[in-house]
Amino acid sequence: MGCTESDKDIIEQILADRQDLYAILVNKYKQRMYGLLRGMGATHEDAQDIAQEAFIKAYRKLADHDRSRSFASWLYTIVVRTYQDRFKRKQLAVVEWEQESLLDEATPEMLYLRTESQRHIRQFIQQLPPTQRMVILLRYTNECTYEEIGEITNLSMHQVKNALYRAKQSLKKLIEQGGSQYVRELPHA
């Protein structure tokens, strides 16, 4: 998967001395990067700092970016590695994800049940080992392909599939232990 044409055009213009256009890429991808970092366990402040640091690294290395590769995938790689570098020896506290806006739910009861279900699943995801948590978030929250996940994490295709399988099995087990009403919320490959 290569860069989108708009990303390619913006990158070419940035490299042709239009550095101000980098803000377009930052604005396009900042929420995705922040969301991934929060899902991996970073606090609000840490997620902001790491995302900012990753965007700076990406800017400095933009000329080295292979335009046949997705800019988003390349940026995810930088974000994940920046996160890993910062917290190699430090374990982050489990944080509660912020509530998302809920769509298409008509009744207050349905809104409440969906919110509770999502909250529990997020708590279960936080209990997964770091690699499993990362691949499940990349796949289902950020909609990365297996190939992109492999590029981002330096895992082989087999390791990506294995980590996703194990993550889903672990989630299923955690959900069954924590409340069977959440089993239907598990993502499917």
C-alpha positions as CSV (number, residue, x, y, z in Angstrom):
1,M,0.0,0.0,0.0
2,G,1.6,3.3,-1.1
3,C,1.1,6.8,0.0
4,T,-2.2,8.3,-1.1
5,E,-1.9,10.8,-3.9
6,S,-2.6,13.7,-1.6
7,D,0.0,12.6,0.9
8,K,2.5,12.1,-1.9
9,D,1.8,15.6,-3.3
10,I,2.0,17.2,0.1
11,I,5.3,15.4,0.9
12,E,6.8,16.5,-2.5
13,Q,5.8,20.1,-1.8
14,I,7.3,19.9,1.7
15,L,10.5,18.6,0.3
16,A,10.4,21.4,-2.3
17,D,10.7,24.0,0.4
18,R,7.0,24.3,1.5
19,Q,7.6,23.1,5.1
20,D,4.5,24.9,6.3
21,L,2.4,22.1,4.6
22,Y,3.6,19.6,7.1
23,A,0.8,20.9,9.3
24,I,-1.6,19.3,6.9
25,L,-0.1,15.8,7.6
26,V,0.0,16.4,11.3
27,N,-3.6,17.4,11.4
28,K,-4.6,14.5,9.3
29,Y,-2.9,11.9,11.4
30,K,-2.6,13.3,15.0
31,Q,-5.9,11.8,16.3
32,R,-5.0,8.3,15.0
33,M,-1.6,8.4,16.6
34,Y,-2.9,9.8,19.8
35,G,-5.6,7.1,19.9
36,L,-3.1,4.3,19.3
37,L,-0.9,5.6,22.1
38,R,-3.8,5.9,24.5
39,G,-4.8,2.4,23.6
40,M,-1.3,1.1,24.3
41,G,-1.6,2.6,27.8
42,A,0.0,6.0,27.6
43,T,-1.5,8.8,29.7
44,H,-3.0,11.8,28.0
45,E,0.1,13.8,28.5
46,D,2.5,11.0,27.5
47,A,0.4,10.3,24.4
48,Q,0.6,14.0,23.4
49,D,4.4,14.1,24.1
50,I,5.1,10.9,22.2
51,A,3.0,11.8,19.2
52,Q,4.7,15.2,19.0
53,E,8.1,13.6,19.3
54,A,7.2,11.1,16.5
55,F,5.9,13.9,14.2
56,I,9.2,15.7,14.7
57,K,11.2,12.6,13.9
58,A,9.0,12.0,10.8
59,Y,9.6,15.5,9.6
60,R,13.3,15.3,10.0
61,K,13.4,12.0,8.1
62,L,10.7,12.9,5.5
63,A,13.2,12.9,2.7
64,D,14.1,9.3,3.5
65,H,10.4,8.1,3.4
66,D,9.8,5.6,0.6
67,R,6.8,7.0,-1.2
68,S,5.8,3.5,-2.4
69,R,5.0,2.8,1.2
70,S,2.0,4.3,3.0
71,F,2.9,7.5,4.9
72,A,0.4,6.4,7.7
73,S,2.1,3.1,8.1
74,W,5.5,4.7,8.2
75,L,4.3,7.2,10.8
76,Y,2.7,4.4,12.9
77,T,6.1,2.7,12.9
78,I,7.8,5.9,14.2
79,V,5.1,6.3,16.8
80,V,5.3,2.7,18.1
81,R,9.1,2.8,18.2
82,T,9.1,6.2,20.0
83,Y,6.6,4.7,22.5
84,Q,8.8,1.6,23.0
85,D,12.0,3.6,23.4
86,R,10.4,5.9,25.9
87,F,9.0,3.1,28.0
88,K,11.4,0.2,27.6
89,R,11.9,-0.1,31.4
90,K,8.9,1.9,32.7
91,Q,5.5,0.3,33.0
92,L,2.7,2.7,32.3
93,A,-0.4,2.7,34.5
94,V,-3.5,1.4,32.9
95,V,-5.6,4.3,31.9
96,E,-9.3,4.6,31.1
97,W,-10.0,5.5,27.6
98,E,-12.1,8.6,27.0
99,Q,-15.7,8.0,26.1
100,E,-16.4,8.1,22.3
101,S,-19.5,9.5,20.8
102,L,-22.0,6.9,20.2
103,L,-23.9,6.5,16.9
104,D,-27.3,5.3,16.0
105,E,-28.4,4.3,19.5
106,A,-32.0,5.4,20.0
107,T,-32.8,4.7,23.7
108,P,-30.9,5.8,26.8
109,E,-30.8,2.2,27.8
110,M,-29.0,1.2,24.6
111,L,-26.6,4.0,25.0
112,Y,-25.8,2.9,28.5
113,L,-25.3,-0.7,27.5
114,R,-23.1,0.1,24.6
115,T,-21.0,2.5,26.7
116,E,-20.6,-0.1,29.4
117,S,-19.7,-2.8,26.9
118,Q,-17.1,-0.7,25.3
119,R,-15.6,0.3,28.6
120,H,-15.3,-3.3,29.7
121,I,-13.7,-4.3,26.4
122,R,-11.2,-1.5,26.7
123,Q,-10.3,-2.7,30.2
124,F,-9.8,-6.2,28.9
125,I,-7.6,-5.0,26.1
126,Q,-5.4,-3.2,28.6
127,Q,-4.8,-6.6,30.3
128,L,-3.3,-8.1,27.1
129,P,0.5,-8.4,26.8
130,P,2.0,-5.3,25.0
131,T,2.5,-7.0,21.6
132,Q,-1.0,-8.5,21.5
133,R,-2.5,-5.1,22.6
134,M,-0.6,-3.3,19.9
135,V,-1.6,-5.6,17.1
136,I,-5.3,-5.7,18.1
137,L,-5.4,-1.9,18.3
138,L,-3.6,-1.4,15.0
139,R,-5.9,-3.9,13.3
140,Y,-9.3,-3.0,14.8
141,T,-9.0,0.6,16.0
142,N,-6.7,1.9,13.3
143,E,-7.7,-0.5,10.5
144,C,-4.2,-1.4,9.5
145,T,-3.7,-4.4,7.2
146,Y,-1.6,-7.4,8.3
147,E,1.2,-6.1,6.1
148,E,1.1,-2.7,7.6
149,I,1.1,-4.2,11.1
150,G,4.2,-6.3,10.2
151,E,6.0,-3.1,8.9
152,I,5.1,-1.1,12.0
153,T,6.0,-3.8,14.5
154,N,8.8,-5.6,12.7
155,L,6.8,-8.9,13.1
156,S,6.6,-11.4,10.3
157,M,3.2,-12.1,8.7
158,H,3.0,-15.3,10.7
159,Q,3.8,-13.5,13.9
160,V,1.2,-10.8,13.2
161,K,-1.5,-13.5,12.6
162,N,-0.4,-15.4,15.6
163,A,-0.4,-12.4,17.9
164,L,-3.9,-11.4,16.6
165,Y,-5.2,-14.9,17.2
166,R,-3.7,-15.1,20.7
167,A,-5.0,-11.6,21.5
168,K,-8.6,-12.6,20.4
169,Q,-8.4,-15.8,22.4
170,S,-7.1,-14.0,25.4
171,L,-9.8,-11.4,25.1
172,K,-12.5,-14.1,24.7
173,K,-11.2,-15.7,27.9
174,L,-11.1,-12.4,29.8
175,I,-14.6,-11.6,28.6
176,E,-16.0,-14.9,29.5
177,Q,-14.5,-14.6,33.0
178,G,-15.6,-11.0,33.3
179,G,-19.1,-11.2,31.9
180,S,-20.5,-13.2,29.0
181,Q,-22.7,-10.3,27.9
182,Y,-19.7,-8.7,26.2
183,V,-18.6,-11.8,24.1
184,R,-20.6,-10.6,21.0
185,E,-18.5,-7.4,20.9
186,L,-15.3,-9.2,20.0
187,P,-13.9,-8.0,16.6
188,H,-13.7,-10.6,13.8
189,A,-10.8,-10.9,11.4
